[in-house]
Amino acid sequence: MQKISTRLRKGERVETGSVKFDDDWPGLFLRGTDAFSLAQHIKRAIAVINKKRELSAFERVIVLSELEGVVKEIEDAVVVKRAEGL
């Protein structure tokens, strides 16, 4: 695990989403609770792909929403596009 020291104002914190440090490429940061939730959704999706279980309609909506949200964040903010000159 990389440990990076930052100076945040009192009460300020880094939220889940894209993060860019200085001139480095953007990356995706997941807060602990969000990472746990995402891991559970990914496990469910893997189980379905491996045909170990079926998802209820509600679970399907939740899992797809979570995964689509992460994909959108990566595509919109983390992946560096040529047009940005990087």
CNS distance restraints for C-alpha pairs under 8 A (distance, minus, plus):
assign (resid   8 and name CA) (resid  12 and name CA) 5.80 0.50 0.50
assign (resid   8 and name CA) (resid  13 and name CA) 6.75 0.50 0.50
assign (resid  14 and name CA) (resid  31 and name CA) 7.94 0.50 0.50
assign (resid  15 and name CA) (resid  29 and name CA) 7.52 0.50 0.50
assign (resid  15 and name CA) (resid  30 and name CA) 7.40 0.50 0.50
assign (resid  15 and name CA) (resid  31 and name CA) 6.45 0.50 0.50
assign (resid  16 and name CA) (resid  28 and name CA) 7.56 0.50 0.50
assign (resid  16 and name CA) (resid  29 and name CA) 5.32 0.50 0.50
assign (resid  16 and name CA) (resid  30 and name CA) 4.55 0.50 0.50
assign (resid  16 and name CA) (resid  31 and name CA) 5.32 0.50 0.50
assign (resid  16 and name CA) (resid  34 and name CA) 7.22 0.50 0.50
assign (resid  17 and name CA) (resid  28 and name CA) 5.57 0.50 0.50
assign (resid  17 and name CA) (resid  29 and name CA) 5.38 0.50 0.50
assign (resid  17 and name CA) (resid  30 and name CA) 6.56 0.50 0.50
assign (resid  17 and name CA) (resid  73 and name CA) 6.72 0.50 0.50
assign (resid  18 and name CA) (resid  26 and name CA) 6.40 0.50 0.50
assign (resid  18 and name CA) (resid  27 and name CA) 5.54 0.50 0.50
assign (resid  18 and name CA) (resid  28 and name CA) 4.54 0.50 0.50
assign (resid  18 and name CA) (resid  29 and name CA) 6.05 0.50 0.50
assign (resid  18 and name CA) (resid  73 and name CA) 6.97 0.50 0.50
assign (resid  18 and name CA) (resid  74 and name CA) 7.42 0.50 0.50
assign (resid  18 and name CA) (resid  77 and name CA) 5.83 0.50 0.50
assign (resid  18 and name CA) (resid  78 and name CA) 5.72 0.50 0.50
assign (resid  19 and name CA) (resid  26 and name CA) 5.51 0.50 0.50
assign (resid  19 and name CA) (resid  27 and name CA) 5.37 0.50 0.50
assign (resid  19 and name CA) (resid  28 and name CA) 6.01 0.50 0.50
assign (resid  19 and name CA) (resid  29 and name CA) 6.37 0.50 0.50
assign (resid  19 and name CA) (resid  78 and name CA) 7.79 0.50 0.50
assign (resid  20 and name CA) (resid  24 and name CA) 6.47 0.50 0.50
assign (resid  20 and name CA) (resid  25 and name CA) 6.28 0.50 0.50
assign (resid  20 and name CA) (resid  26 and name CA) 4.33 0.50 0.50
assign (resid  20 and name CA) (resid  27 and name CA) 6.32 0.50 0.50
assign (resid  21 and name CA) (resid  25 and name CA) 7.47 0.50 0.50
assign (resid  21 and name CA) (resid  26 and name CA) 7.20 0.50 0.50
assign (resid  25 and name CA) (resid  78 and name CA) 7.90 0.50 0.50
assign (resid  25 and name CA) (resid  80 and name CA) 7.32 0.50 0.50
assign (resid  26 and name CA) (resid  77 and name CA) 7.38 0.50 0.50
assign (resid  26 and name CA) (resid  78 and name CA) 5.08 0.50 0.50
assign (resid  26 and name CA) (resid  79 and name CA) 7.28 0.50 0.50
assign (resid  26 and name CA) (resid  80 and name CA) 7.35 0.50 0.50
assign (resid  27 and name CA) (resid  78 and name CA) 5.32 0.50 0.50
assign (resid  28 and name CA) (resid  74 and name CA) 7.00 0.50 0.50
assign (resid  28 and name CA) (resid  78 and name CA) 6.36 0.50 0.50
assign (resid  30 and name CA) (resid  34 and name CA) 5.97 0.50 0.50
assign (resid  30 and name CA) (resid  35 and name CA) 5.44 0.50 0.50
assign (resid  31 and name CA) (resid  35 and name CA) 6.01 0.50 0.50
assign (resid  32 and name CA) (resid  36 and name CA) 6.22 0.50 0.50
assign (resid  33 and name CA) (resid  37 and name CA) 6.32 0.50 0.50
assign (resid  34 and name CA) (resid  38 and name CA) 6.07 0.50 0.50
assign (resid  35 and name CA) (resid  39 and name CA) 6.04 0.50 0.50
assign (resid  36 and name CA) (resid  40 and name CA) 6.39 0.50 0.50
assign (resid  37 and name CA) (resid  41 and name CA) 6.43 0.50 0.50
assign (resid  38 and name CA) (resid  42 and name CA) 6.12 0.50 0.50
assign (resid  38 and name CA) (resid  66 and name CA) 6.86 0.50 0.50
assign (resid  38 and name CA) (resid  67 and name CA) 7.55 0.50 0.50
assign (resid  39 and name CA) (resid  43 and name CA) 6.12 0.50 0.50
assign (resid  40 and name CA) (resid  44 and name CA) 6.32 0.50 0.50
assign (resid  41 and name CA) (resid  45 and name CA) 6.24 0.50 0.50
assign (resid  41 and name CA) (resid  63 and name CA) 5.20 0.50 0.50
assign (resid  41 and name CA) (resid  66 and name CA) 7.28 0.50 0.50
assign (resid  41 and name CA) (resid  67 and name CA) 7.59 0.50 0.50
assign (resid  42 and name CA) (resid  46 and name CA) 6.09 0.50 0.50
assign (resid  42 and name CA) (resid  63 and name CA) 7.59 0.50 0.50
assign (resid  42 and name CA) (resid  67 and name CA) 7.68 0.50 0.50
assign (resid  43 and name CA) (resid  47 and name CA) 6.15 0.50 0.50
assign (resid  44 and name CA) (resid  48 and name CA) 6.30 0.50 0.50
assign (resid  44 and name CA) (resid  55 and name CA) 7.85 0.50 0.50
assign (resid  44 and name CA) (resid  63 and name CA) 7.60 0.50 0.50
assign (resid  45 and name CA) (resid  49 and name CA) 6.16 0.50 0.50
assign (resid  45 and name CA) (resid  63 and name CA) 7.22 0.50 0.50
assign (resid  46 and name CA) (resid  50 and name CA) 6.00 0.50 0.50
assign (resid  47 and name CA) (resid  51 and name CA) 5.93 0.50 0.50
assign (resid  47 and name CA) (resid  52 and name CA) 5.02 0.50 0.50
assign (resid  47 and name CA) (resid  53 and name CA) 5.96 0.50 0.50
assign (resid  48 and name CA) (resid  52 and name CA) 5.83 0.50 0.50
assign (resid  48 and name CA) (resid  53 and name CA) 5.39 0.50 0.50
assign (resid  48 and name CA) (resid  54 and name CA) 5.93 0.50 0.50
assign (resid  48 and name CA) (resid  55 and name CA) 7.24 0.50 0.50
assign (resid  55 and name CA) (resid  59 and name CA) 5.63 0.50 0.50
assign (resid  55 and name CA) (resid  60 and name CA) 5.70 0.50 0.50
assign (resid  56 and name CA) (resid  60 and name CA) 6.08 0.50 0.50
assign (resid  57 and name CA) (resid  61 and name CA) 6.35 0.50 0.50
assign (resid  58 and name CA) (resid  62 and name CA) 6.35 0.50 0.50
assign (resid  59 and name CA) (resid  63 and name CA) 5.95 0.50 0.50
assign (resid  60 and name CA) (resid  64 and name CA) 5.95 0.50 0.50
assign (resid  61 and name CA) (resid  65 and name CA) 5.92 0.50 0.50
assign (resid  62 and name CA) (resid  66 and name CA) 6.17 0.50 0.50
assign (resid  63 and name CA) (resid  67 and name CA) 6.19 0.50 0.50
assign (resid  64 and name CA) (resid  68 and name CA) 5.84 0.50 0.50
assign (resid  65 and name CA) (resid  69 and name CA) 6.02 0.50 0.50
assign (resid  66 and name CA) (resid  70 and name CA) 6.48 0.50 0.50
assign (resid  67 and name CA) (resid  71 and name CA) 6.25 0.50 0.50
assign (resid  68 and name CA) (resid  72 and name CA) 6.04 0.50 0.50
assign (resid  69 and name CA) (resid  73 and name CA) 6.20 0.50 0.50
assign (resid  70 and name CA) (resid  74 and name CA) 6.20 0.50 0.50
assign (resid  71 and name CA) (resid  75 and name CA) 6.09 0.50 0.50
assign (resid  72 and name CA) (resid  76 and name CA) 5.79 0.50 0.50
assign (resid  73 and name CA) (resid  77 and name CA) 5.63 0.50 0.50
assign (resid  73 and name CA) (resid  78 and name CA) 6.78 0.50 0.50
assign (resid  74 and name CA) (resid  78 and name CA) 4.61 0.50 0.50
assign (resid  74 and name CA) (resid  79 and name CA) 5.87 0.50 0.50
assign (resid  75 and name CA) (resid  79 and name CA) 5.42 0.50 0.50
assign (resid  80 and name CA) (resid  84 and name CA) 7.07 0.50 0.50
assign (resid  80 and name CA) (resid  86 and name CA) 6.76 0.50 0.50
assign (resid  81 and name CA) (resid  85 and name CA) 7.51 0.50 0.50
assign (resid  81 and name CA) (resid  86 and name CA) 7.29 0.50 0.50
assign (resid  82 and name CA) (resid  86 and name CA) 6.29 0.50 0.50
